[in-house]
Amino acid sequence: MMADDYSITGPGTWEFPRWETEEAGRAAPKAPEFLRALREKVGEVNKRQVEAEQAVADFYAGEEQDLHTVALAMKKADLAFRYLLAVRNEAMKAYQEISRLS
């Protein structure tokens, strides 16, 4: 994997490697289903984080949001991130276990 396989697309966003691109004149293998699902979930977590940040900004700017809506958006973002972190931790445990078996 080359250094340019990863890219930053904006503040707080990150993209996974581009598996579907052509490399050296031949098609690279398609991403496994787990990686596709992971991409989708990371995107959803990022979306919730952005929504929470926007809710806080709107609240501070005096927009039409009440405190309950802001707190709910922040809690949703927090729970989504914690779930993603738990999945990552379990994947790391599995990887370490497989490494020990080798």
C-alpha positions, 0 to 999 in steps of 0.5 A, a space after each residue: 500500500 502506498 502513502 497516497 492510498 489514504 486521503 483526507 477529504 476535509 476537517 475531521 474526515 478520512 477515506 479508506 484505501 481505494 481498492 477498486 482502482 486500477 494499479 499497474 494496468 490491471 484491476 485491483 481486487 474489490 474490497 472485502 464485504 467487512 471493509 465495505 461495511 466498515 466504510 459505511 459505518 465510519 461514514 455514519 459515525 462521521 455524519 453524526 459527529 458533524 450533525 452534533 457540531 452543527 447543532 452546537 454551533 446553531 445553538 450558540 448562534 441563537 438558531 431555532 434549536 432548544 437545548 434538548 435537541 443539541 444534547 440528543 445530537 451530541 449523545 447520538 454522536 457519542 454512542 455511535 463513536 463508542 460503538 465504532 471504538 468497541 468494534 475496532 478494539 474487538 478487531 484488534 484483539 482478533 488480529 493479535 490472537 491470529 498473530 500469536 497463532 502464527 
